[in-house]
Each structure stands twice: as structure tokens, then as C-alpha cells.
Amino acid sequence: MSNSIVSRSRALLLGTVLLAACGLQQPAASPPPMYAKRAESTRGMVTASHADAAAAGASVLQQGGNAIDAAVATAFALAVVDVSQTGLGAGGGMLVWRHGEKHADALEFYSRTGADPDWARIDTASVRSPINGRAAGIPGAVAGLLEAHGKWGKLTRAQVMAPAIALARDGFIVSPLLARTSEASRAKLTADSAAAALFLPGGIALRPGERLVQPLLAKTLEAIARDGRAAFYEGPIAERTVARMRSFGSPATVADFKGYPVAVERPLCTTWMGYTLLSAPPPLGGATPLAALNLLAAGNSVPLGSPTTQGAAAVQVVNAIRVAEGDVGRFRGDPAYYAVPSRGLISPAFAAKRVNAMTALDGGGAPAPGDPWADDAVAPSGACAALDGWGASAFGPEKVAAPRAPRPGGDDESAWAGSNTTHFSVVDSDRNAVSMTFTVGVLFGSGVYVNGFFLNSGAANLDASTRGPNRYASSTINPTIILKGNDVRMVVGAAGSQYIPTATTQVAWRHLALGEDPWLAIASPRLQPAQGRQVEVEAGFAPEVYAALRAKGYYPLSRVGDIMFGGVHAIAVMKGTLIGVADPRRDGAAIGW
């Protein structure tokens, strides 16, 4: 293997140069005992799942870019350095708060099916080969990023993409996460010789400290920087991508790429404990954490104390998440085709009706579903009316998608299947903010590798009830921005599939309701309702918590704290100071300037 691809040398790290240029901000006292996990600044802040990506965003802020410029720079850099989780072939969602205009927008660019009727007949779950072309949806990440930059960015496209191009062309230092995921995905990576040459050089998975150079990805990024959206969705790059997808059974066409629509929507909006919560609308997953937080407030859960030490508090968190997931999970699919009454599901009035279901729940029962339709029809008042939040469902109960059938097991990546997403948060000196989550689906996506990137596996999120042409797939991602009045108070979101809404809920609850320091709120152990009576628990809870869960009929299931419990990258604004925190479960960093 050529040293131009992977060099096991001690050369000066590009990431180190970027970090130094950004002037890494650390708190004045008692920093966390891990590199760059907590930082403070009064000007700007980026938190992301890889230090080089956070540095890319912070360097753009330092050059005079705004939060949108920094977010685009961070995202393209993540497409280079967090490649098992995301990339140019990904899909996702973004929330943008423009402080001067007092306005929020939600951009939806998740994986989408194309126009061919065959998209309605594709059973992606039936394909068991390592490379599954039928699981790959039309990727929206590039379109979404360029749409946001074109609308609200200040710097040029070349400026915001320069860090990502340098990271691909000159290389970056492999992190422990990429090393582990490369080994875990050996079967998928070896099925493609070009991918294997990069990520399994000489048959050996990448190791932490090695340098990974991706010249083909650099050429694709350079083309996008030069020619914009057309470079990716038309012409040779699109033609090669579509040909590769079709060789693995996809009905994708170049016309599907050219016509990919970025949806600029109203965000979900609800008031909560003196705050305004904004999150991603359907088919993305913002409704679950908002519904769970409203349930915790309706149940007067603050006096119960910390879930880390108080058994009753931990049980309440578990019950709130279970009720919220049960209520929200009944409604899925692209809201242009199916009924999804998210405005009702996240309303405080609906939470008040559901609070008894939360407090009465135990491990032996399943919460009976609530009826959000009356609340969905009620127009919001106050802050959410002023912000023009997400509206009522376009359809009634007769258009609800049927429940999803159980998925088949046996995937050799099952231990990692939910982990493959990345989230980052940005706030600039004018207090504009961006919260963005994007993903390739399972590790390295569908395994279809072309033009230096992997295609997502997002089409596998569709099933017999929701499949069809020209549809966005559903997702649990929930980029969230929390306001106090018209000011950003917290920018938050998570990675980790089904662990995403639960992680976002617990971090926001701990910081804003219980008053925990943002680092403590993110580093504290988490709970995850699982199948039946099981509740997955990270290490670090008091014995009373485990006993209380047992007394309520739950079976605590020990889990090592890892990326599966979500990668939360958040920024809290406290008394004019930006506090950025990167989840210790991932390899990320918080960088201010």
C-alpha cells in the first residue's frame, strides 16, 4: 500500500495546526480529564464528533464567517474524517436560528427515493450481501449544505470548503472510533477493493495515529467547491454514482439526483418550563424528545432530583421516554403522504392528558396510546405562534401508516447497527445558531463506494407501509435549538439511532430543568428503555436506581458506556458565555475562539 494513502509516520498533524490556529478555549478551572471535551468562549463555539471538524468550523468563525458558514465547513470536514458515520452520500436535517431576524428554519435533506415505481417494490431488508445498493437512497447532504450556505452564508463556498479539501488531500490522523468501525465493518469494506485499499490497507484495519489520505474524495470536494450543486447532482460524478448504485440493484437515475429537493420547513415548536423548544419536523424525529420533556414537566419531576442518584427520578425518566416513544411511534412516514400529528404530540396540553399514563407505568405493562388529534388542531399561541411553528397534519387518522413489522436479525454488524450518525452544534458571536445531524445509516452506509464516498442506507428506513417513489425516509435524528425568549439558550442533538431521542431528552432535562453543568449533563450515565421490561443502563448510577427500576418491574441491563448511547455535542449559553461540550462517548471536541 502506498504511503500516499496511509502513512504510519509522526508527521505534523493537520488537525493540530487547525486547532492551534483556532486558539482552543478551555475553561479557567478544572477542565474535564479528556482532551477538548469542554470549552468556553464569549465569541463563537463549535462542538462536533471529530476535533479536526470542530477546528474547521471554528477557523471559519475566526475568518468572519457566521454560524451557517461554520456549520457548512464542519459538515464537509466531518464527511472526510467521520466517514463511517456520515459523508457526501449521507442525508440529514438542520435547524437554523437567525438571531437578528428572530427566525428559525428547519432544512430536511434526508435520504429519499426516486421517481421509478420500483422504489415502492424494493424490499431492502431481504438483501443480506455486504453491499446493498437497494438500501441506498438519493443522498441529500450536499444539497442541504449548499442550500443553507446559499441562503444565509457570508463567506464564499471555496472558503468554507477549504478545510475539508485539505483534510482529504493532505490527510488526517485516524481516531480510535474510525479504527474500531473499520475493523467492525471488515466484511463490507473487503467487498469493495477501492474501499478496502483505504480502510483495510494490506488487510489490516486502520489504527489510531495513522494518517488517512483520500485523494478521490478531495477531487469530488474540489468539484463541488468550484461548481456547486451541479457538480454532485449532474454530470460525471452523478453518472458514476448512479451507475454504481444500479449495478447493485438500485432503480436510481441521474434525473433523481438532479431533481433532489431540499425541504425548507417550519420547525416543531413547543413551550416548556419557560423555554421555547425547536426541533426537526417529521419525518425526522424531533417530536419524541419534545414530548418526553413535556411529560416530565407535567409530572412535576424536578423535585424528584437527579436520575443518577434518585430511583424515583430515574423511573420517571424511563416512563416519560416510553410514553413519548409509544405516542410518537404510532405516526411515521413522509408527512406528504401519511398522517403525522406532531403538533399535537408535542403540545403541553397533550402531555397533561398523558401524565397519568407516565406515572402509572411499570415494567410489566405497555402504555396505551394517547389521542393527539384534538391538540393537533389547536393553533399555537405565544412564542410558537410568533415563530410560526410546524402546523397541523395535512391528513386525518385514516391516513396513518400501518405499524412496522419486526425487522429480521442476524446482521453481522448488529452490535453497531444504530451508531452511525454524527451531530454537531454551532453558535457565532451574533448568537446565530445551527444544530445539524446527518448520517449514512449503518456503518459505512449501504457499502456502495464511489467517487471517494459511501452511499447511505437510508432507504432501508422505509418498509411495506411507507415505501413509494419520491418519499423521504423517517429517522430518529432531532437537531434541536432551545430559546429563552429570543435568545439561544442551548443547541443540542445526538447520534445513535434509537438512542438519539433518549440522549437529547436526558441531556436537556439535566441541564435546563435540574441545573446541572452542561459537561455533567452530557457525561452523566444514561438510561435506555429496550425490549419488554429491559432498561439498558450505563455504569455510574447509584445502587438505589437499579433497585428502584427492579421494584417497578424493570430489568436493568448493564451496558458499557459507548457510542451506542448517543454522541451528544451541545452548546449552552450561560450569562453571555458559550459552553461547548463534546460527548466523552465519541472522539469529538468543543472548540471556541
Secondary structure, DSSP 8 states (H G I E B T S, - for coil): --TTTEE-S----HHHHHHHHHT----SS---SSTTSEEEESS-EEEESSHHHHHHHHHHHHTT--HHHHHHHHHHHHHHHSTTT--TB-EEEEEEEETTTTEEEEEEE--B--SSGGGGT--GGG--SS--GGG--B--HHHHHHHHHHHH--S-HHHHHHHHHHHHHH-EE--HHHHHHHHHTHHHHHTSHHHHHHHSGGG----TT-EE--HHHHHHHHHHHHHTHHHHHSHHHHHHHHHHHHHTT----HHHHHT---EEE--EEEEETTEEEEE--TTSSTHHHHHHHHHHHHTT-GGG--TTT-HHHHHHHHHHHHHHHHHHHTS-S-TTTS---HHHHT-HHHHHHHHHHHHH--TT--------HHHHTS---HHHHHTT-----SS-GGG------------TTGGGTT--EEEEEEE-TT--EEEEEEE-SSTTTTS-EETTEEB--GGGG--TTT--SS-B-------EEEEETTEEEEEE---STTHHHHHHHHHHIIIIIT---HHHHHHS--EEE-STTEEEEETT--HHHHHHHHHTT-EEEEE---GGG---EEEEEETTEEEEEE-TTSS-EEEE-
